[in-house]
Amino acid sequence: MLDFNHRPSIAERVNALVDAALEAERSATPPRDYLGGSRLGHSCERALQFEFTATPKDEGADFGGQTLRIFAIGHALEDLAIRWLRAAGLDLYTRKADGGQFGFAVAGGRIRGHVDGIIAAAPAALGLRVPALWECKTMNAKNWRACVKDGVTKAKPVYAAQVALYQAYMEPMVPGISQAPALFTAINKDTAELHHELVPFDAALAQRMSDRGVRILQATDAGELLPRVATTREFVDCRFCAWAERCWSLPT
């Protein structure tokens, strides 16, 4: 039943304005015109095609204000992690001299990636080989515990694929970065606990991800839609996909 006497609280009114501002800012941001290296490990190549071509998402599937706030908090926590690691004695570079991020562009700029940082030196007690890639992710307690228990490669294969691809593509610009294990940092957003692990370079995984990127580009250029990851819409990744309605309305 509708309550016509309800007057939004101050919290509801402030939050509505904050979220509207964030959503407007998001809407004004031009969509990517390239495949992001951080996304190539996603389970479904068709979803990556939809993402690459900026295909409109299903109604109600776009990011709302609360989700955008979660993203913003994640970026802020990554900035804190940079400060903490530098305070711990790591010589960590996150920006080039011109202020831009370190990154790569291949396939005529249609596949790109931006790395969180490059470790040039570290305290001897850590035994880190350098130069080394640094990647940082923030996550809820459940996902963080999974990373601690099983390691990022098993718990978060999308992140592992990103690390391998970045190590491979950054090698021409930072010689030796693929020979040293990457340092992966995970921040528990619920408790501020930190997890760090070394991720050796997986050349085979990097090659598979590179091949996948080329396959997506070629299929898209040819007007072909790549297969779905699943044969049923009840598959977990399909249930949370922003293009599920569009995808499953197609004959194949």
Rosetta blueprint (number, residue, H / E / L):
1 M L
2 L L
3 D L
4 F L
5 N L
6 H L
7 R L
8 P L
9 S L
10 I H
11 A H
12 E H
13 R H
14 V H
15 N H
16 A H
17 L H
18 V H
19 D H
20 A H
21 A H
22 L H
23 E H
24 A H
25 E H
26 R H
27 S H
28 A H
29 T L
30 P L
31 P L
32 R L
33 D L
34 Y L
35 L E
36 G E
37 G H
38 S H
39 R H
40 L L
41 G L
42 H L
43 S L
44 C L
45 E H
46 R H
47 A H
48 L H
49 Q H
50 F H
51 E H
52 F H
53 T L
54 A L
55 T L
56 P L
57 K L
58 D L
59 E L
60 G L
61 A L
62 D L
63 F L
64 G L
65 G H
66 Q H
67 T H
68 L H
69 R H
70 I H
71 F H
72 A H
73 I H
74 G H
75 H H
76 A H
77 L H
78 E H
79 D H
80 L H
81 A H
82 I H
83 R H
84 W H
85 L H
86 R H
87 A H
88 A L
89 G L
90 L L
91 D E
92 L E
93 Y E
94 T L
95 R L
96 K L
97 A L
98 D L
99 G L
100 G L
101 Q L
102 F L
103 G E
104 F E
105 A E
106 V E
107 A L
108 G L
109 G L
110 R L
111 I E
112 R E
113 G E
114 H E
115 V L
116 D L
117 G E
118 I E
119 I E
120 A E
121 A E
122 A L
123 P L
124 A H
125 A H
126 L H
127 G L
128 L L
129 R L
130 V L
131 P L
132 A E
133 L E
134 W E
135 E E
136 C E
137 K E
138 T E
139 M E
140 N L
141 A H
142 K H
143 N H
144 W H
145 R H
146 A H
147 C H
148 V H
149 K H
150 D H
151 G L
152 V H
153 T H
154 K H
155 A H
156 K L
157 P H
158 V H
159 Y H
160 A H
161 A H
162 Q H
163 V H
164 A H
165 L H
166 Y H
167 Q H
168 A H
169 Y H
170 M H
171 E L
172 P L
173 M L
174 V L
175 P L
176 G L
177 I L
178 S L
179 Q L
180 A L
181 P L
182 A E
183 L E
184 F E
185 T E
186 A E
187 I E
188 N E
189 K L
190 D L
191 T L
192 A L
193 E L
194 L E
195 H E
196 H E
197 E E
198 L E
199 V E
200 P L
201 F L
202 D L
203 A H
204 A H
205 L H
206 A H
207 Q H
208 R H
209 M H
210 S H
211 D H
212 R H
213 G H
214 V H
215 R H
216 I H
217 L H
218 Q H
219 A H
220 T H
221 D H
222 A L
223 G L
224 E L
225 L L
226 L L
227 P L
228 R L
229 V L
230 A L
231 T L
232 T L
233 R L
234 E L
235 F L
236 V H
237 D H
238 C H
239 R H
240 F L
241 C L
242 A L
243 W L
244 A H
245 E H
246 R H
247 C H
248 W H
249 S L
250 L L
251 P L
252 T L
